[in-house]
Amino acid sequence: MPEVSQYPSVSGIPELRKAVAAYLQRRFALSLDPDREILPCQGAKEALFHLPLAALDPARPLCWYPDPAYPVYERAILFAGGTPRTLPLRAERGFLPDLDAVPAADWRRTSIVYDNYPHNPTGAGAPRAHHEKLAALAKQHGFLLVCDEPYVDLYVHDPPHTALQVARENVLIVHSLSKRSGMTGYRSGFIAGEPDLIAQLREARANFGVAPQTMVQRAAVAAWSDDAHVEERRRVFADKRALILAHLRSLGLQVGGEGAFPRPQLRPRRPGLHPPRHGPHPGRLPKSHCGLANLTGLPAFHAERAEGAERAELFLKTDFSARSPLSSASSA
């Protein structure tokens, strides 16, 4: 322990910023200035939540986020006084948003667009063309593109790219050690982007009291500097993913997803799904009760309504242990 304890700096310790810059160079062949283009944060959620407080322009109140999505995007927009708008993700489009469906007049009233690939909860990946188009729109209309990328190191096939490999102007990326290294309780991550954006965020974040603790930053230096433990995590996740996907396919479910999440497609007449006896289509399960489902290790599914605006949460209490070897893998 130091003889004199001091408040941590919002800029973070130099060793952490350098470790993050070295990670970005190894993983994505990116060259970033650790002093001007990187900021530490207390995990991705904290950074995503506080961003609109620093970046939202009252004259441009619209802020967009994918649907379905992690809840923090909408809540961050609402707390900052913005107007949330959703970008629906549909299976027929590979769970990519239809950017052409947004009128140019709306883009001109937009402050922030949240993007999240590999996507939670669908497990979908995004091609470079998606980020090229989004970044071009951000440059053309002057909004901030915030790419939430905590799952970028948990892949099964080809390593996903980062949005900063596609564009730098008006683009921020947010990464976390919670997924890459399993350090959820440490609350540690980083924000990276062009120097002007990072300078504005550094000034704003000094008011939020979110500078990471120095001891956590030193642990983060070790985590960002090591890739071997991440390779082992990918192997463990891949084994578990293969096991659960095989079981879901044996039940007749369509499955997909490129990241850490298996993505089953719910079909009618599966256990726990009962067609209505009355209504316009008796004996048939409405489309609103079918859709995507996310498995994160528990037998709980989230089913998105086909209409997009409404959702149904569906918990299928499936006894996997009676029909598969999953119970023997519980300690994996």
C-alpha positions, 0 to 999 in steps of 0.5 A, a space after each residue: 500500500 502507498 504511504 499516501 493514497 490519492 484519487 485515481 486519474 480519469 486518464 488511467 495509469 500510463 501502463 494500462 493505456 500502453 497495454 491496451 494500445 499493444 493489444 489493439 496492435 496485436 489483435 487488429 494491427 491498429 496503431 493508436 496513441 495511448 495518451 491521446 486515443 485511449 481512456 480506461 473505464 469501469 467496464 463497458 456498461 459504465 462507459 456506454 451509459 455515461 456517453 450520452 451525457 457527454 455527447 448528446 446534442 439537444 438540437 439533435 435528440 435522436 439516438 439509435 440502438 439495435 432491437 433486441 439489445 442490451 438494456 443499457 443503450 435505451 436507459 442511457 439515452 433516456 437518462 440523458 434526455 434524448 429520444 430513443 429510436 430502435 433499429 430492428 434486427 431480423 433473421 431474414 437480414 442476418 440480424 443486421 439493421 436496415 440503415 436505408 429505412 432511416 430517412 435522411 432527415 432523421 439522421 440529421 437529427 441524430 446525435 448517437 448510434 449504438 452498434 453491437 457486434 458480435 451481437 448480444 443476444 443473437 450471436 450474429 456477426 457483422 461484415 465490414 460493409 455494415 460498418 463501412 456504411 454506418 461510418 459513412 453515414 456518421 461522417 455525412 450527417 455528423 453523428 457519433 457512432 459508438 461500437 460496443 465490442 465486448 465479445 470481439 475476442 470470443 469467436 468460433 470461426 474467423 476473428 471479428 474486426 473492430 469498427 476502428 479498422 474501418 473508420 476513425 472519424 466520428 467512431 468510438 469503440 468500447 471494450 471490456 475485460 468482463 467477457 474477454 478475460 472473465 473479469 466481471 467483478 473487476 469492472 474494467 474496460 476501455 474507450 478508444 477513438 480519435 484524439 478530439 473525441 477522447 479529449 472531450 470524453 476525458 474532460 466530461 468523465 472527470 465529473 462522473 467519478 468513474 476513474 478506475 481504481 489503481 489496483 484494478 488498472 494494474 490487474 487490467 495491464 496483466 490481462 490486456 498483455 496476455 492472450 493465452 488465457 483468452 485462447 483457453 476461454 475460446 476453447 472452453 466456450 467452443 466446447 460448451 457451444 458445440 454441446 448445447 448446439 448438438 442438443 438443440 438440433 436434436 430437438 429439431 430447433 434451427 440454430 445459429 450465431 457466430 459468437 459466444 451465444 448459441 441462437 436457437 430459432 423457436 418453432 411451434 409445438 416445442 415443449 412449453 409452447 402451446 397453441 391457443 384454443 381460441 382467437 383468429 388462428 385456433 390450434 396455431 401458435 402466433 408468429 408473435 410467439 416465435 423468433 430468436 432465443 438466446 442461451 447463455 448457459 441457463 435453460 431460459 429463452 428470450 423470444 422476440 415478437 415478430 412485430 419488433 415493438 413488443 416482446 414476449 419473454 418465454 422461459 422453457 423449463 427444459 430438463 436437459 439432464 434427462 435427455 443429454 449429457 449436459 449435466 456432466 458438463 456443468 463443471 466445465 
